[in-house]
Amino acid sequence: MKKRIMIFHLTLLLSLILGIPSSYAARPFFDLGIDVGHDNNIGRAEEDSDILSDKFLTASVSANYLHQIDYNSGIVFKALAEWIDYQHYYALDHYVLGLSATYRFKPDLTYTAPWYSLGITGKRLEYHDSELRNGYTLEAQAMAGKRFTDRVMGKIGLAHHERLARTDEEGLLGEKLFETQTTKAFVGMDYFWDKFIFYGQYTFQTGDVISTGRATRKVVLASDEIQQDDAIGRDKNNNIRWAYRLKGDTHIGDIGVNYSLSRAAALDFTVRAVEVKAAGGNRYDSYSAHLGLLYRFK
């Protein structure tokens, strides 16, 4: 039932968008990306003995189709394929296939006038060796932004995200541990200087959080769902690590810099800090860094 509702919402919005007439030529373009990174807490664990770090490689390609409605508005349709490869915890390797549509509208064409966007994204997640994590996601997002000067641009937004476990051949729901719902609000700022873009964003997210570690009494009492993690495995003392779902609030901070190599290519470096305060006094922190090469062509 929940999966059918998600598909209905996606289909409805895409139908409305596709029904908008256009008298302007469409412009396809393509994005390629390769990214190396490090995450100091891949299991989002609280206890020091459960905290595991790893390096990863991400490769992605997307085909984008700009449907220009008029001078003030347009829609970008995107098809995405992505592969994430971990150095040590290979069971977390996975691919992502996604489709998205984003409608953007700027009522006033002056330089500092605000713009607005509505978007929806659906993805399929398929892991190398983790049935728990296989499934689908759907996210709807609303955002507004504007240029304040020729160097400074800001944005704010809201988004709702749902994740659903994959169904088996009989149409029954699989493991429900990773079935989550979250809502987030974010604010960001970009600063343009020569070939550089310096950017930062703060995000507040509330809803379900997933963590992996030993099943302490505090964790068991506070969890909505708990199950043995099929990807991260046991600790050095051969204790089972459990994945569990809690209600909680998440604070996310991103800072980064983008350097233009040419009209089509750029280097991007981002650092992310995450703090989670969950039910039952459970909390954890994590940090990650990414360095990527981005290339766009038509």
C-alpha positions as CSV (number, residue, x, y, z in Angstrom):
1,M,0.0,0.0,0.0
2,K,2.7,2.5,1.0
3,K,4.7,1.7,-2.2
4,R,1.5,2.3,-4.3
5,I,1.0,5.7,-2.6
6,M,4.6,6.7,-3.3
7,I,4.2,5.7,-7.0
8,F,0.9,7.6,-7.3
9,H,2.4,10.8,-5.9
10,L,5.3,10.5,-8.4
11,T,3.1,9.8,-11.3
12,L,0.7,12.6,-10.5
13,L,3.4,15.2,-10.3
14,L,5.1,14.1,-13.5
15,S,1.7,14.0,-15.3
16,L,1.1,17.6,-14.2
17,I,4.5,18.7,-15.3
18,L,4.4,16.9,-18.6
19,G,1.0,18.5,-19.3
20,I,2.5,22.0,-19.4
21,P,2.7,23.2,-23.0
22,S,6.0,24.6,-24.4
23,S,6.9,26.6,-27.5
24,Y,10.6,26.7,-26.8
25,A,13.3,24.2,-27.9
26,A,14.4,21.6,-25.5
27,R,18.1,21.4,-24.6
28,P,19.6,18.1,-23.5
29,F,22.9,17.9,-21.6
30,F,24.9,15.3,-19.6
31,D,26.9,15.2,-16.4
32,L,29.7,12.9,-15.4
33,G,31.2,12.8,-11.9
34,I,33.9,10.8,-10.0
35,D,34.3,11.4,-6.3
36,V,36.6,10.0,-3.6
37,G,35.8,10.3,0.0
38,H,36.2,9.3,3.6
39,D,33.5,8.7,6.3
40,N,34.6,8.4,9.9
41,N,31.4,6.7,11.1
42,I,29.8,4.6,8.3
43,G,27.4,2.8,10.8
44,R,26.3,6.0,12.5
45,A,27.2,4.4,15.8
46,E,27.3,6.0,19.2
47,E,29.8,3.8,21.2
48,D,33.5,4.2,20.3
49,S,33.9,0.4,19.9
50,D,31.2,0.4,17.2
51,I,32.5,3.3,15.2
52,L,33.9,2.3,11.9
53,S,35.5,4.4,9.2
54,D,36.0,3.7,5.5
55,K,37.0,5.3,2.2
56,F,34.8,5.2,-0.9
57,L,34.6,5.9,-4.6
58,T,31.6,7.3,-6.3
59,A,31.0,7.4,-10.1
60,S,27.9,8.9,-11.6
61,V,26.4,9.8,-14.9
62,S,23.2,11.7,-15.6
63,A,21.2,12.7,-18.7
64,N,19.3,16.0,-18.3
65,Y,16.6,17.4,-20.5
66,L,15.6,21.0,-20.2
67,H,12.0,21.7,-21.2
68,Q,11.8,25.5,-21.5
69,I,8.2,26.6,-21.0
70,D,8.7,30.4,-21.5
71,Y,11.2,33.1,-20.6
72,N,10.3,32.8,-16.9
73,S,10.1,29.0,-16.3
74,G,11.3,25.6,-17.3
75,I,11.6,22.0,-16.2
76,V,14.6,19.8,-16.0
77,F,14.1,16.0,-16.3
78,K,17.0,13.9,-15.1
79,A,17.9,10.2,-15.4
80,L,20.7,9.2,-13.0
81,A,23.0,6.2,-12.6
82,E,25.5,6.0,-9.7
83,W,27.9,3.4,-8.3
84,I,29.4,3.7,-4.7
85,D,32.3,1.4,-3.9
86,Y,33.7,1.1,-0.4
87,Q,37.3,0.1,0.3
88,H,36.8,-2.3,3.2
89,Y,33.1,-2.8,3.8
90,Y,32.2,-4.1,0.3
91,A,28.8,-5.3,1.4
92,L,27.8,-1.6,1.4
93,D,28.7,-1.2,-2.3
94,H,25.6,-0.3,-4.2
95,Y,24.2,1.3,-7.3
96,V,21.5,3.9,-7.6
97,L,19.1,4.4,-10.5
98,G,17.0,7.6,-10.3
99,L,14.5,9.8,-12.2
100,S,13.7,13.4,-11.2
101,A,11.7,16.4,-12.5
102,T,12.3,19.9,-11.2
103,Y,10.1,22.9,-12.2
104,R,11.8,26.3,-11.8
105,F,10.1,29.7,-12.1
106,K,11.5,33.2,-11.9
107,P,8.6,35.7,-12.1
108,D,10.9,38.7,-12.6
109,L,13.9,38.5,-14.9
110,T,15.9,41.2,-13.1
111,Y,19.3,40.1,-11.8
112,T,18.5,39.9,-8.1
113,A,14.9,38.7,-8.4
114,P,14.1,35.5,-6.5
115,W,13.5,32.2,-8.2
116,Y,11.4,29.2,-7.0
117,S,11.5,25.5,-7.7
118,L,9.4,22.3,-7.1
119,G,11.0,18.9,-7.6
120,I,10.4,15.2,-7.1
121,T,13.0,12.4,-7.3
122,G,12.5,8.6,-7.2
123,K,15.4,6.2,-6.8
124,R,16.1,2.5,-6.6
125,L,18.9,1.3,-4.3
126,E,20.5,-2.1,-4.8
127,Y,23.3,-3.2,-2.5
128,H,26.1,-5.7,-3.1
129,D,25.3,-7.8,0.0
130,S,22.7,-6.2,2.2
131,E,19.1,-7.2,1.7
132,L,18.1,-4.9,4.5
133,R,19.1,-1.8,2.6
134,N,17.7,-2.7,-0.8
135,G,14.7,-0.6,-1.7
136,Y,13.3,2.6,-3.1
137,T,13.3,6.3,-2.2
138,L,11.0,9.2,-3.0
139,E,11.7,12.8,-2.2
140,A,9.6,16.0,-2.8
141,Q,11.3,19.3,-2.4
142,A,10.4,23.0,-2.6
143,M,13.1,25.7,-2.7
144,A,13.5,29.4,-3.2
145,G,16.7,31.5,-3.8
146,K,18.1,34.7,-5.1
147,R,21.2,36.6,-5.9
148,F,21.9,39.4,-3.4
149,T,24.9,40.8,-5.3
150,D,27.0,39.6,-8.3
151,R,29.0,37.5,-5.8
152,V,26.5,36.3,-3.2
153,M,23.5,34.0,-3.7
154,G,21.3,32.4,-1.0
155,K,18.6,29.7,-0.9
156,I,16.1,28.1,1.5
157,G,14.1,24.9,1.1
158,L,11.9,22.2,2.5
159,A,11.9,18.5,1.6
160,H,10.1,15.3,2.6
161,H,11.9,11.9,2.0
162,E,10.5,8.4,2.2
163,R,12.4,5.1,1.9
164,L,10.6,1.8,1.2
165,A,11.9,-1.7,1.3
166,R,12.0,-3.7,-1.9
167,T,9.1,-6.2,-2.5
168,D,9.9,-9.9,-3.1
169,E,8.6,-11.9,-6.1
170,E,5.3,-12.6,-4.3
171,G,4.6,-8.9,-3.9
172,L,5.1,-9.0,-0.1
173,L,7.1,-6.3,1.7
174,G,10.7,-7.2,2.6
175,E,12.6,-6.1,5.7
176,K,11.1,-2.9,7.1
177,L,14.0,-1.7,9.2
178,F,15.1,0.8,6.5
179,E,11.6,2.0,5.8
180,T,12.0,5.6,7.0
181,Q,10.3,9.0,6.7
182,T,12.1,12.3,7.3
183,T,11.3,16.0,6.8
184,K,14.0,18.6,6.5
185,A,14.5,22.4,6.2
186,F,17.7,23.9,4.9
187,V,19.4,27.2,4.2
188,G,22.5,27.8,2.1
189,M,24.8,30.5,0.8
190,D,27.2,30.7,-2.2
191,Y,30.0,33.2,-2.7
192,F,31.5,33.6,-6.2
193,W,35.1,34.8,-6.6
194,D,37.0,34.5,-9.9
195,K,37.0,30.8,-10.7
196,F,35.9,29.7,-7.2
197,I,32.5,29.2,-5.6
198,F,32.6,28.9,-1.8
199,Y,29.4,27.5,-0.4
200,G,27.9,26.4,2.9
201,Q,24.6,24.9,4.0
202,Y,22.8,24.0,7.3
203,T,20.1,21.4,7.3
204,F,17.7,20.4,10.1
205,Q,16.1,17.0,9.7
206,T,13.5,15.3,11.8
207,G,12.1,11.8,11.6
208,D,13.6,8.3,11.5
209,V,17.3,7.7,11.9
210,I,19.3,4.4,11.4
211,S,22.3,3.4,13.5
212,T,24.4,0.2,13.8
213,G,26.0,-1.1,17.0
214,R,25.6,-3.4,19.9
215,A,22.1,-3.9,21.3
216,T,22.4,-2.1,24.6
217,R,19.4,-1.9,26.9
218,K,19.1,1.8,26.0
219,V,19.0,1.0,22.3
220,V,16.4,-1.8,22.6
221,L,14.0,0.3,24.7
222,A,14.2,3.3,22.4
223,S,14.1,1.5,19.0
224,D,11.1,1.3,16.7
225,E,12.7,-1.6,14.8
226,I,15.9,-3.6,15.4
227,Q,17.6,-6.4,13.4
228,Q,21.0,-7.9,12.9
229,D,23.0,-5.8,10.4
230,D,23.7,-8.0,7.3
231,A,26.5,-5.7,6.0
232,I,28.7,-4.5,8.8
233,G,29.1,-7.7,10.7
234,R,30.4,-8.5,14.2
235,D,32.8,-6.5,16.3
236,K,36.4,-7.6,17.2
237,N,35.0,-9.6,20.2
238,N,32.6,-11.4,17.9
239,N,29.5,-9.6,19.3
240,I,26.7,-9.1,16.9
241,R,26.1,-5.6,15.5
242,W,22.5,-4.6,15.2
243,A,20.9,-2.1,13.0
244,Y,18.1,-0.1,14.6
245,R,15.6,2.6,13.7
246,L,14.9,5.5,16.1
247,K,13.0,8.8,16.0
248,G,15.4,11.7,16.2
249,D,16.6,15.1,15.1
250,T,19.6,15.6,12.8
251,H,21.8,18.6,12.3
252,I,23.9,18.7,9.1
253,G,26.5,21.2,8.2
254,D,28.2,21.3,4.8
255,I,31.0,23.6,3.6
256,G,32.9,23.4,0.3
257,V,34.6,25.0,-2.5
258,N,34.2,24.5,-6.3
259,Y,37.0,25.4,-8.7
260,S,36.3,25.9,-12.4
261,L,38.8,24.2,-14.6
262,S,37.0,25.1,-17.8
263,R,33.5,26.0,-19.1
264,A,32.7,22.2,-18.8
265,A,34.8,20.9,-15.9
266,A,35.3,21.7,-12.2
267,L,36.8,20.3,-9.1
268,D,34.7,20.2,-5.9
269,F,35.7,19.6,-2.3
270,T,33.1,19.3,0.5
271,V,33.3,18.6,4.2
272,R,30.2,17.4,6.1
273,A,29.5,17.3,9.9
274,V,26.4,15.4,11.2
275,E,25.0,15.4,14.8
276,V,22.0,13.2,15.7
277,K,20.0,13.4,18.9
278,A,17.6,10.4,19.0
279,A,15.1,8.8,21.3
280,G,16.2,7.4,24.6
281,G,19.2,9.7,24.9
282,N,21.0,8.0,21.9
283,R,23.2,10.3,20.0
284,Y,26.1,10.1,17.5
285,D,28.4,12.3,15.4
286,S,29.9,11.7,12.0
287,Y,32.2,13.5,9.6
288,S,33.0,13.0,6.0
289,A,35.0,14.6,3.2
290,H,34.7,14.4,-0.6
291,L,36.9,15.4,-3.5
292,G,35.3,15.2,-6.9
293,L,35.8,16.0,-10.6
294,L,32.7,17.1,-12.5
295,Y,32.2,17.3,-16.2
296,R,29.3,18.6,-18.3
297,F,28.8,18.2,-22.0
298,K,26.0,18.6,-24.6
